[in-house]
Amino acid sequence: MHKAPGIEFDASWLSGEGLPREHGIVLMRLLDALARAASLREAARAAGISYRFAWGLLGEGAQALGAPLVDMARGRGARLTPVGRRVLEADA
């Protein structure tokens, strides 16, 4: 949850079928870390979660939002998809 004077922002708008509110909050942290990281492992570490949980969370987020949020290719690292960038921008 992000706070500004007099305004409270919350990632609960991400909540949907199969994506609990808490997972939405962690997903936003992970997407933010992925925007700056070279790999999912690095982003998971920066977000304070395990690689395995990060992988599952990205799957949950993709299912809840109907599109992949990250493009991961062996040897090229992980990059946000256009949908992943829009979700991150919407939360900002």
Buried (B, 14 or more C-beta within 10 A) or exposed (E): EEEEEEEEEBBEEBBBEEBBBEBBBBBBBBBBBBBEBEBBBBBBBBBEBEBEBBBEBBBBBBBBBEBBBBEBEEEEBBBBBEBBBBBBEEBE
